[in-house]
Amino acid sequence: RVRNDYTIKVLNKARLARTFALTIEALDGAELWLEGGSAGSAVAIVAAPDAVTSLRLHVARPGGDVAPGSIPIIFVLTDIASNETARHDAVFVGPEP
């Protein structure tokens, strides 16, 4: 199993809290979880009103399925209420060759 850790920051400019779903594209079989949470294919994020919410995200994939080196991935953040999405390119670092 190969695990990478990321710091996710969500800027919510609204005056109300917003709930988002965070998923990953281009890394089939990946499991995501927030610090202290359960692993799954997506995580729920509640962003405080008029603030930046910063969270520690863990992403893992079975080691036999991960090529060595950097794998391009895309984080997709979807607003549950409006279905608006934001995408961010990143990399998942595989095992040493």
Salt bridges, closest charged atoms under 4 A:
ASP5 OD1 - ARG3 NE 3.09
ASP5 OD2 - ARG56 NH2 4.00
ASP5 OD1 - HIS58 ND1 2.49
GLU25 OE1 - ARG87 NH1 2.83
GLU31 OE1 - ARG1 NH1 3.67
GLU35 OE1 - HIS58 NE2 2.72
ASP79 OD2 - ARG18 NH2 2.69
